Amino acid sequence: DAIVILATDHMKAWTLAGGVPQFAVGVGPTAHGLGDGGVAARDIAVHQEFAAALLEGCVNQGADVTFTEDVRIDHSFVVPLTLLDPDGAIPIVPVTQNCNVPPRPTFERSFSFGQQARKALDAIDGRIVFVATGGLSHWVGDEARRAFMLRRPGTRLPDLANHPVELEETGPVNEKFDSDFLAATQDSRL
């Protein structure tokens, strides 16, 4: 009945000027794919009933989750959705996690949010596919951009124009890190 998709944003939908939530659920009628990263812009229907149930279920468990009715998603959502459902026949529930703008949620907080989301989704009467996307060890931007993003919150906005997001500057994937991280996760060592 719906694809719940958890992905990140590369400061395209959520900005320093507008706010960067740790977790957000899109509850508006349509998710607007922004057409970034070489991916065509497209609109995808949101399953609003499931989105509202997820949001309310998480909040009722004490989750600090934001919501938006103006749902905008970047390539981290659109690429996997294009592969899974090219025609956009299945409505989505978009969930954004801040993976790019420090301070980011801790592993513990991320795990806790996952448990809260699972409990909320289990209470929904319907068929749901849950997809989580993203790379583990690659980075976006050159060294100067990465150093800029590590600056303390409240100090970046005036210089943001000098450090644009350039997806073409994505660094290589570190396969050993990815493998070690996934093994540690599977063995509950994180």
Solvent accessible surface area in square Angstrom, and as a share of the most:
residue,aa,sasa,rsa
1,D,73,0.38
2,A,2,0.01
3,I,8,0.04
4,V,0,0.00
5,I,0,0.00
6,L,29,0.15
7,A,2,0.01
8,T,12,0.07
9,D,13,0.07
10,H,14,0.06
11,M,22,0.10
12,K,74,0.32
13,A,6,0.04
14,W,46,0.16
15,T,46,0.27
16,L,39,0.19
17,A,81,0.63
18,G,70,0.67
19,G,31,0.29
20,V,41,0.24
21,P,17,0.11
22,Q,55,0.24
23,F,2,0.01
24,A,2,0.02
25,V,0,0.00
26,G,4,0.03
27,V,19,0.11
28,G,1,0.01
29,P,87,0.55
30,T,39,0.23
31,A,0,0.00
32,H,74,0.33
33,G,6,0.06
34,L,62,0.31
35,G,37,0.35
36,D,21,0.11
37,G,43,0.41
38,G,87,0.84
39,V,31,0.18
40,A,80,0.62
41,A,69,0.54
42,R,53,0.19
43,D,92,0.48
44,I,4,0.02
45,A,55,0.42
46,V,11,0.06
47,H,38,0.17
48,Q,83,0.37
49,E,127,0.57
50,F,10,0.04
51,A,0,0.00
52,A,37,0.28
53,A,37,0.29
54,L,1,0.00
55,L,22,0.11
56,E,101,0.45
57,G,18,0.18
58,C,0,0.00
59,V,74,0.43
60,N,128,0.65
61,Q,61,0.27
62,G,64,0.61
63,A,8,0.06
64,D,94,0.49
65,V,18,0.11
66,T,56,0.33
67,F,107,0.45
68,T,26,0.15
69,E,122,0.55
70,D,85,0.44
71,V,4,0.02
72,R,98,0.36
73,I,3,0.01
74,D,1,0.00
75,H,35,0.16
76,S,13,0.08
77,F,1,0.01
78,V,3,0.02
79,V,62,0.36
80,P,24,0.15
81,L,4,0.02
82,T,55,0.32
83,L,144,0.72
84,L,98,0.49
85,D,14,0.07
86,P,91,0.57
87,D,133,0.69
88,G,25,0.24
89,A,82,0.64
90,I,69,0.35
91,P,34,0.21
92,I,1,0.00
93,V,0,0.00
94,P,3,0.02
95,V,2,0.01
96,T,11,0.07
97,Q,25,0.11
98,N,9,0.04
99,C,66,0.39
100,N,44,0.23
101,V,8,0.05
102,P,20,0.12
103,P,85,0.53
104,R,111,0.40
105,P,22,0.14
106,T,79,0.46
107,F,121,0.50
108,E,123,0.55
109,R,56,0.20
110,S,28,0.18
111,F,138,0.57
112,S,38,0.24
113,F,5,0.02
114,G,37,0.36
115,Q,102,0.45
116,Q,25,0.11
117,A,6,0.04
118,R,157,0.57
119,K,133,0.56
120,A,7,0.06
121,L,17,0.09
122,D,93,0.48
123,A,90,0.69
124,I,24,0.12
125,D,145,0.75
126,G,33,0.32
127,R,181,0.66
128,I,48,0.24
129,V,89,0.51
130,F,99,0.41
131,V,26,0.15
132,A,68,0.53
133,T,38,0.22
134,G,60,0.58
135,G,45,0.43
136,L,76,0.38
137,S,18,0.12
138,H,61,0.27
139,W,94,0.33
140,V,28,0.16
141,G,0,0.00
142,D,69,0.36
143,E,138,0.62
144,A,59,0.46
145,R,14,0.05
146,R,70,0.26
147,A,61,0.47
148,F,5,0.02
149,M,17,0.07
150,L,124,0.62
151,R,84,0.31
152,R,173,0.63
153,P,67,0.42
154,G,79,0.76
155,T,42,0.24
156,R,8,0.03
157,L,89,0.44
158,P,113,0.71
159,D,47,0.24
160,L,42,0.21
161,A,98,0.76
162,N,110,0.56
163,H,40,0.18
164,P,74,0.46
165,V,27,0.15
166,E,65,0.29
167,L,32,0.16
168,E,149,0.67
169,E,70,0.31
170,T,57,0.33
171,G,11,0.11
172,P,98,0.62
173,V,88,0.51
174,N,78,0.40
175,E,138,0.62
176,K,145,0.61
177,F,96,0.40
178,D,25,0.13
179,S,67,0.43
180,D,72,0.37
181,F,38,0.16
182,L,103,0.51
183,A,41,0.32
184,A,12,0.10
185,T,71,0.41
186,Q,156,0.69
187,D,86,0.45
188,S,98,0.63
189,R,154,0.56
190,L,103,0.51
